[in-house]
């Protein structure tokens, strides 16, 4: 049963969790919004917000045990080795940090979706220092600025679950199996 894997990936993506947070996650439901509490880096407590429909898909599978977190790392690493282009920085980073790459993906997508709203990104994904977001992800792109100022009205990509297609492809091709 890979439902726990899917639940973990949804949690990593929608809240940008660090790996350690998956073992400390707690939820508090408030109608259509859920507050997510975790303990992360340097034992800091994080409060994030999650959509109720995503919570409904993940609530029965989290928190994870340390053993499950290690298993998830191996599953993802194996999938990345078979799906991602080995000549890219994304591949190199994903292989070295199979869970943390989801935090970066969430941040990149939320940067575009929110028109580089640093305050929103900090709150949604659990950053205390805005300079880290700027250092790692740079400044807002010209397209993001133009979109934010309403000078450009092209559709932006939705902030939605992205890597599911890779996991499904890996399962279909037999690159990862139920043995995990």
N, C-alpha and C positions, 0 to 999 in steps of 0.2 A: 504494500500500500504506500503510494507516494504522496498521499494527501498532506502529510506533515511537511514534505519538501515544498510543495506548492504554498502551503501556509507560511512557511519560513521565508520564502522568496517574496511573497506579498508583504509580509511584515518588514523585511529588509528594504524593500523598495518604497513602500508608502510612508514609512517613518524614518528611513535612512539609518536604521539601527546599526550599531557596532555589534560584532559577534557576541561579546560578553552580555549585551543587553537581552539577547534572546533567552538567556537562562534566568533573567530577573523580571521579565515582563509581567505586568499586572494591568487589568483593565477596569474602567469604571464607565458604565453606560449612562449617557444623558440624552435620551431620545434618539435622534438620528446621528448624534456625534458621540464618540467614545474618547475618553481621556486615557492615554497609555502612559504608565509609569514604568520607568526602568532605572537601573543603576548601571552607569557606564564608566568611561575613562576616569581614572583617579577617584573612583567611588562617588562620582557626582550623580545626583538624582535628576532624571530628565522627565519632563511632562510634555507629551506630544498629543496631537489630535489625530483621530482616525475616523474615516467614514464608517457608519454602522454596517453597511453591506459588506465591506472588507472585513470588519470585525467578525461578522457572522460566518465568514469563510475560514477564519483562522483561530477562533476562540477555543476550539476543542483540541488544538494541536500545540499550543504554547502555554507555558514556557517550555523550552527544550532542556534536556540534560546536557551535561558537558560531552557525553558520549555521542549524543545526536548531533551536536555542533561539529564535532570532529568528523563524523560520518557525512554531514552536509558539505563540509569543506572538500572531502574526497570526491563526492558525487559531482560537485561543481567543477573541480579541477579536471576531472576526467572528461566532463562535457566540454569545457573550454578547449582542451587539447584537441578535441575532435571537430569542433565547430568554428572556432575563431581562427583568423588568419595569423599564423605564427610570426609574420613579419611586422606586426603592428605593436604599438605601445600598449594598446588595450589588452592584447594577448599577454604580454609580459607582466603587466600589472595584475591581470585577472589570475594568472597562474600563481603569482607570489601572494596575492591577497584575495582568494576566491570569494570571501563573503564581503569584504570591505569595498570591493568594486561596485557592489550594489548601492552603497552609500553615495559613491561618486556619481553613479548613473542617476540616482534620484536627484542629487543636487544639480547636475547638468540639465536634466529635464525640467526641474522646478525653476531654475534660472530662466529658461526660455518661457515657460508657462506663465511665470509671475512678472515678466518684464524686468528681471533682475531686482526684485524687491528683497533686499538683504534681510530686512526685519522679518518678513514672512518666511524666508528660507531658514533663518536661525531658529524661529519658533517651531516650524514644521519638522525640521530634521535634527534639532538638538545641538545647536552650536552656541557657546557662550561668547565667543569672540568673533566679531564680523570680519576682522582683518584676515582670518584664516580662509574665509570664503573668497575674499578678493585675491589673496596670495595664490591659492590653488587654482581658482577658476578664472582669474583675470578680471578685466573690466567688461562692462556690458558691450556687446557687439553693436555695430552700426544698425543692423537689422532690429535688434532688441530695442535700441533707443528709438528708432523710427516708429516701431510698433507701439511702444509705450506713449509716445507723443501723438499717436493716432495719425501719423503721416503715411503709414503703411498699413494697409488693411488685409494683408494676406493672412490666411489661417495659420495658426501656430499649432505645433503638434500637441495632441492631448497628453496630459499628465496621467499616464495609465500604465498598467502592467506590460512590460516589454519583453523580458527574457523568456516568457513561457514558450514561445515558438522554438527557442533553442533547446530547452529541456525536452519538449515533445519530439523534436527531430532526433535528439540523442537517444531517446527511448526507442523510437521507430527504427533507427538504424542499428540498434543493438550496441551502441557505444557505451551505454550504461545499462545495467540490468537490475532486476529485483534483488540481487544478492546484496545490494547496499541496504 
